[in-house]
Amino acid sequence: MPVNILMPALSPTMEKGNLAKWLKKEGDTIKSGDIIAEIETDKATMEVEAVDEGTLAKIIVPEGAQDVPVNEIIAVIAGEGEDASSVKAPAAAKAASAPAAVSAPAPAAAPAMPSASAPAPAAPIVAAPQSGARVFASPLAKRIAREAGIDIAVIAGSGPHGRVVERDVRSALEGGTAKAAPRPSAPLAASGPAPVQGMGDETIKKMFAQGSYQEIPHDSMRKTIARRLTEAKSTIPHFYLTVDCELDGLLALREQINAAAPVVDGKPTYKVSVNDFVIKALALALKRVPDANVTWTDGAMLKHTTCDVGVAVSIPGGLITPVVRDADKKTLSLISNEMKDYAARAKARKLKPEEYQGGTTAVSNLGMFGIKDFAAVINPPHATILAVGAGEQRVVVKNGAPAVATVMSVTLSTDHRAVDGALGAEFLSAFKTLIEKPMAMLV
């Protein structure tokens, strides 16, 4: 009996992926454990292993295909004794790839959803909610409705508890039942044009002369960054705390540590950076102030027992946040080498999901670009993120007299639901103490 190969979910939050490359071709013999394809997510390129044996009879989704839904059939394996040439694509797979399809099948684990083979019903129009009433809809459904310029409040939802999901919006568009979104009743400000947020793509393009711009489609990483950060700023009450840290003692200790690094094959085995000290200090600060080592959920506060620090790494087209697990327990040299490995594999999009998901806080360092200070956006499920500026020589007052010191400004963004002002100040004070007395990180 033929065996279907499904688009795998490479992370708990993955809904779609790009089929970057097939490593096997039709007619090839497949063994369990063989690498058969490469799947590109918004963060990384992952290899897919075969779990069944047989002959690759039919490739249904070609390489290079974009936004392939999880659990969609991408290929078929002919079992032992079967004629691979006689195997045909399943009817469900053909229907899924037909142009008339308007939405992706839901993941198998999703509750209260129709089966993947059943056509999605056209979304009926319902009475608009009263002014100020909340519309329950998924972020993706809201974005599609916003870009199409339609009013999501008049679309009936088929998701759990009446939630409007992607297929409801697309069905309304296909069926012609969508209603234009209402225009703001307030007059436009005299100082300039209407804000861009909420406008459809075509409306924005009309503001610029044809030929005056290049249109570059968003890739999956940029779409994910935009969605997650919009959700974070819209739903998390950010609170900011800034402090200056003197670095002279840390810089002197760093020089001694690096000078003592063993040399193997003509190269030192490690080279500790200021950012490695920052990661270690932030983890130890969480350990000293455990009430700040939390994650907010609607039902409860999650108080973590490990100090896992995410570190923002810039890569072509966006950024990713690999997580240094148990950073409070690791040596500075180990953190340094781990981060070098993460950064190299991040740029090649070779990080595994478990290497960049989770974490209890994060660091975003723009000091190497000469940025003095800034405030970072919290990346859920974290409750805090530390924005690190450049270390620079400044005039400070010591013992009542002016002196020169190397000073670094840092800003802690906190989720005010989880970390109040006083708690955030205690946490940041612990971090400052560790940075200014760095020997405490070695004992």
Secondary structure, DSSP 8 states (H G I E B T S, - for coil): --EEEE----STT--EEEEEEESS-TT-EE-TT-EEEEEE-SS-EEEEE--S-EEEEEE-S-TTEEEEETT-EEEEEE-TT--GGG----HHHHHHHSTT--S----TT-TT---TTS------B-----TT----B-HHHHHHHHHHTB-GGGB---SGGG-B-HHHHHHHHHHT---B----SS---TTS---STT--HHHHHTTS-TTSS------HHHHHHHHHHHHHHHHS-EEEEEEEEE-HHHHHHHHHHHHT--EETTEES----HHHHHHHHHHHHHHHSGGGSEEE-SS-EEE-SS--EEE-EEETTEEE--EETTTTTS-HHHHHHHHHHHHHHHHTT---HHHHS--SEEEEE-GGGT---------TT-SEEEEEEEEEEEEEEETTEEEEEEEEEEEEEEETTTS-HHHHHHHHHHHHHHHHSGGGGG-
